[in-house]
């Protein structure tokens, strides 16, 4: 049974959620980060360092061993290769948080863990130009390096969209701020479009579960169950959380694309590609993943924003959300069609 854990990261969003969950379980928690972003949870032992620096990693390894390592900050293949080689003897279990973007079929096909990644196959034909294939390739190569260095000690988690309090990317915060302003809201696509984002706290709980339970190499998609939520239920949860008097105006996807609206970035969570929200999380759910209602994630994120403690990554957030004048122009064009 896990009693001690090293969290690679640990100071904001998912990494912090993992550290907080491990502390809640009564574990001894060490966090490793540069100390430049976020805030380490109270009760965790912090080791400051740069995971791209061999010397810092060797120093970190010397502070072990731990029962498990949970890696939430391995963003590229070279970085993950260095960490998993240097820390391979520092724990008996290594949980690496990857992404659904590693699949060769993303985001065009329904996906399960048995389908090939971009380290094993070429992208499926017809991948749109606005899909970041290079990111998926890098993360797939990171998984490959981790497998080589860790063997059966490795668990790979592949989340889709992660939301919740302390989100720094800006997807849910943008929708909440926009709906707070009220008025006519450009609601993209169709109301009953299924979506399956997962709360960071639920990913954290599952990561800790696998740190305890995993004894052989394993891979899990970490996504919410089918029909967990829809675009309409999500936006109405935002209205309820903010107390807004906003009204939703649903604009057809084809119309939006024809008029230059950018899916996923300008209108977060809206994407027309058929595989976006059809990544099966059944294996993780059978292994114990529990996903709270999306309305709870929305309400808690609003409470975090309203607390004044929110810290959004301004560079990333700048890529999310449609400009007010463009939204108005699209609504006017819709009315005039």
C-alpha positions in Angstrom: 0.0 0.0 0.0 1.3 3.4 -1.0 2.3 5.5 2.0 4.7 8.0 0.3 4.5 9.7 -3.0 6.5 12.1 -5.1 4.5 14.5 -7.3 6.3 15.9 -10.3 4.7 19.3 -10.3 2.3 19.7 -7.4 1.9 23.5 -7.2 -1.0 24.2 -9.5 -4.1 22.7 -11.2 -3.8 18.9 -11.7 -0.5 18.5 -9.9 -1.7 20.4 -6.9 -5.0 18.4 -7.0 -2.9 15.2 -6.9 -0.8 16.4 -3.9 -3.9 17.5 -2.0 -5.6 14.2 -2.6 -2.6 12.3 -1.4 -2.4 14.4 1.7 -6.1 13.8 2.3 -5.3 10.1 2.3 -2.7 10.6 5.0 0.3 9.9 2.7 3.7 11.5 3.0 3.8 13.8 0.0 6.9 15.4 -1.7 6.4 17.8 -4.5 9.1 18.7 -7.0 8.9 21.9 -9.1 10.7 25.1 -9.8 8.7 27.2 -7.3 7.8 29.7 -9.9 4.0 29.1 -10.5 1.2 28.2 -8.2 1.5 27.3 -4.5 2.6 24.1 -2.9 -0.1 22.6 -0.7 0.4 22.9 3.0 1.7 19.7 4.5 3.7 18.7 1.5 7.5 18.5 1.5 8.8 20.7 -1.3 12.0 20.1 -3.2 12.8 22.9 -5.6 14.5 22.1 -8.9 14.2 22.0 -12.7 13.2 18.7 -14.1 15.2 19.4 -17.3 18.4 19.5 -15.2 20.2 16.2 -14.7 21.8 17.4 -11.5 18.5 18.5 -10.0 17.0 15.1 -10.8 19.9 13.2 -9.3 19.5 15.3 -6.2 15.8 14.5 -6.2 16.5 10.8 -6.6 18.7 10.9 -3.6 15.8 12.2 -1.4 13.8 9.0 -2.1 12.8 6.4 -2.3 9.0 6.7 -2.4 6.3 4.1 -2.8 5.2 5.9 -6.0 5.8 8.8 -8.3 2.9 10.6 -10.0 4.1 12.8 -12.9 1.8 15.6 -13.9 4.4 17.8 -15.6 6.1 15.7 -18.2 5.2 17.7 -21.3 7.8 16.4 -23.8 9.6 13.2 -24.8 13.1 14.3 -23.8 11.9 15.6 -20.4 10.0 12.4 -19.7 12.9 10.2 -20.8 15.3 12.1 -18.5 13.0 11.9 -15.5 12.1 8.2 -15.9 15.7 7.2 -16.4 17.0 9.1 -13.5 14.1 8.2 -11.1 13.6 4.6 -12.3 15.0 3.2 -8.9 13.3 5.8 -6.7 9.9 4.2 -6.6 8.1 1.0 -7.3 5.3 2.7 -9.2 5.4 5.5 -11.7 2.1 7.1 -12.9 2.6 9.3 -16.0 -0.2 11.6 -17.0 -0.3 11.7 -20.8 -3.2 12.8 -23.1 -5.8 11.4 -25.6 -3.9 13.4 -28.3 -1.4 10.5 -28.5 -3.8 8.4 -30.6 -3.3 8.1 -34.3 -7.1 8.4 -34.7 -7.6 11.5 -32.6 -9.9 13.4 -33.0 -11.6 11.7 -35.9 -12.4 8.2 -34.6 -13.9 6.6 -31.5 -11.0 5.5 -29.4 -10.0 2.8 -26.9 -6.7 2.0 -25.2 -6.1 -0.8 -27.6 -5.7 1.5 -30.7 -2.3 2.6 -31.9 -0.6 5.8 -30.8 1.3 8.2 -33.0 4.5 6.5 -31.9 3.2 3.3 -33.5 1.2 4.5 -36.6 0.7 7.5 -38.9 -2.2 9.9 -38.3 -5.4 8.7 -39.9 -6.2 10.3 -43.2 -8.0 13.6 -43.1 -6.7 15.1 -39.9 -7.7 18.8 -40.0 -5.0 21.4 -40.1 -6.1 22.9 -36.7 -5.3 19.7 -34.9 -1.8 19.8 -33.1 -0.4 16.5 -34.4 3.1 17.5 -33.3 2.0 17.7 -29.7 0.4 14.2 -29.9 3.6 12.8 -31.5 5.7 14.3 -28.7 3.5 12.9 -26.0 3.3 9.5 -27.7 7.1 9.4 -27.8 7.2 10.4 -24.1 5.0 7.4 -23.3 7.4 5.2 -25.4 10.4 6.5 -23.5 8.7 5.9 -20.1 7.9 2.3 -21.1 11.5 1.7 -22.1 12.8 3.0 -18.8 10.2 1.7 -16.4 8.7 -1.5 -17.9 6.0 -2.9 -15.7 6.4 -0.2 -13.0 4.5 2.2 -15.4 0.9 3.3 -15.4 -0.2 5.7 -18.2 -3.2 7.9 -17.8 -4.7 9.6 -20.9 -7.2 12.3 -19.9 -9.1 14.4 -22.4 -10.2 17.9 -21.4 -9.6 18.5 -17.7 -11.6 21.2 -16.0 -12.1 22.4 -12.4 -10.9 24.9 -9.8 -7.4 26.3 -10.5 -7.7 25.7 -14.2 -5.0 27.9 -15.8 -5.8 27.1 -19.5 -8.8 29.3 -19.5 -11.6 27.1 -21.1 -14.2 27.0 -18.3 -13.1 30.4 -16.8 -13.8 32.0 -20.1 -17.3 30.6 -20.4 -18.1 31.6 -16.8 -16.8 35.2 -17.3 -18.7 35.5 -20.6 -21.9 34.2 -19.2 -21.5 36.4 -16.1 -21.7 39.5 -18.5 -25.1 38.3 -19.7 -27.0 39.2 -22.9 -27.3 36.9 -25.8 -24.7 34.1 -25.7 -23.5 32.5 -28.9 -24.1 28.8 -28.1 -22.2 26.7 -30.6 -23.7 23.7 -32.5 -26.6 21.7 -31.1 -27.8 21.7 -27.5 -27.6 17.9 -27.1 -24.0 17.5 -28.2 -22.4 15.1 -25.7 -19.3 16.3 -24.0 -17.1 14.4 -21.5 -14.6 16.7 -19.7 -13.3 15.4 -16.4 -12.7 17.2 -13.1 -9.0 17.6 -12.1 -9.9 16.3 -8.6 -11.4 13.1 -10.1 -8.3 12.6 -12.2 -6.2 13.1 -9.1 -8.2 10.6 -7.1 -7.8 8.0 -9.9 -4.1 8.7 -10.2 -3.7 8.0 -6.5 -5.8 4.8 -6.8 -3.5 3.5 -9.5 -0.4 4.4 -7.6 -1.7 2.0 -5.0 -3.2 -0.7 -7.1 -1.0 -0.9 -10.2 1.4 -3.7 -10.2 1.9 -4.3 -14.0 2.1 -2.0 -16.9 -1.3 -0.4 -17.6 -3.0 2.3 -19.7 -6.3 4.1 -19.0 -8.2 6.8 -20.9 -9.5 9.1 -18.2 -12.7 10.6 -19.6 -16.2 10.9 -18.3 -18.9 8.4 -19.1 -21.0 8.6 -22.3 -23.9 11.0 -21.8 -22.3 12.5 -18.7 -23.1 16.0 -20.0 -24.2 18.0 -23.0 -23.2 21.3 -24.3 -26.5 22.7 -23.2 -26.4 21.3 -19.7 -22.8 22.7 -19.4 -23.8 26.2 -20.4 -26.9 26.1 -18.3 -24.8 25.1 -15.3 -22.6 28.2 -16.0 -25.8 30.4 -16.0 -26.9 28.9 -12.7 -23.5 29.2 -11.1 -23.1 32.8 -12.0 -26.7 33.9 -11.5 -26.6 35.4 -14.9 -29.7 36.5 -16.9 -28.0 35.4 -20.1 -29.9 33.7 -22.9 -28.5 31.1 -25.2 -28.7 31.5 -29.0 -27.8 28.2 -30.7 -26.0 28.7 -34.0 -25.5 25.8 -36.4 -22.0 24.4 -36.6 -21.9 24.7 -40.4 -22.9 28.3 -40.2 -20.2 29.1 -37.6 -17.5 27.5 -39.6 -18.6 29.2 -42.8 -18.4 32.5 -41.0 -14.9 32.0 -39.7 -15.6 30.9 -36.1 -12.7 28.8 -34.6 -13.8 25.7 -32.8 -12.1 24.6 -29.6 -10.3 27.9 -29.1 -12.8 30.7 -29.8 -15.6 28.5 -28.6 -14.1 26.3 -25.9 -15.3 22.6 -25.7 -17.1 22.9 -29.1 -15.5 20.7 -31.8 -17.2 19.2 -34.8 -14.7 16.3 -35.3 -16.6 13.0 -34.5 -13.9 11.5 -32.3 -13.5 14.5 -29.9 -15.9 13.2 -27.3 -15.9 9.5 -28.1 -12.8 8.4 -26.3 -13.9 5.5 -24.1 -13.2 5.8 -20.4 -14.9 2.5 -19.6 -11.7 0.7 -18.5 -10.9 3.5 -16.0 -14.5 3.5 -14.8 -14.4 -0.2 -14.3 -11.2 0.3 -12.3 -12.8 2.9 -10.0 -12.8 6.2 -11.8 -15.8 8.3 -10.5 -16.7 11.5 -12.3 -18.7 14.1 -10.3 -21.5 16.0 -12.1 -20.2 18.6 -14.5 -22.5 21.1 -12.7 -20.4 20.6 -9.5 -17.2 21.3 -11.4 -18.7 24.5 -12.9 -20.0 25.7 -9.5 -16.7 25.0 -7.7 -14.7 26.7 -10.5 -17.0 29.8 -10.3 -16.5 29.9 -6.5 -12.7 29.8 -7.1 -12.9 32.6 -9.6 -15.1 34.7 -7.3 -12.7 34.2 -4.4 -10.1 36.4 -6.0 -7.5 33.8 -5.8 -7.7 32.7 -9.4 -4.4 32.7 -11.4 -5.0 32.0 -15.1 -2.1 31.5 -17.5 -2.5 34.7 -19.5 -0.6 33.4 -22.5 -2.8 30.2 -22.8 -6.0 32.0 -21.8 -5.4 34.5 -24.7 -6.1 31.6 -27.1 -9.5 30.8 -25.6 -12.7 32.7 -26.1 -14.3 34.7 -28.9 -13.9 38.4 -29.1 -17.0 40.4 -28.2 -17.2 42.2 -31.5 -16.9 38.9 -33.4 -19.5 37.2 -31.3 -21.9 40.2 -32.0 -21.2 40.0 -35.7 -21.9 36.3 -35.9 -25.2 36.7 -34.0 -26.2 39.6 -36.3 -25.3 37.4 -39.4 -27.4 34.6 -37.9 -30.4 36.9 -37.4 -30.1 38.2 -41.0 -29.7 34.8 -42.7 
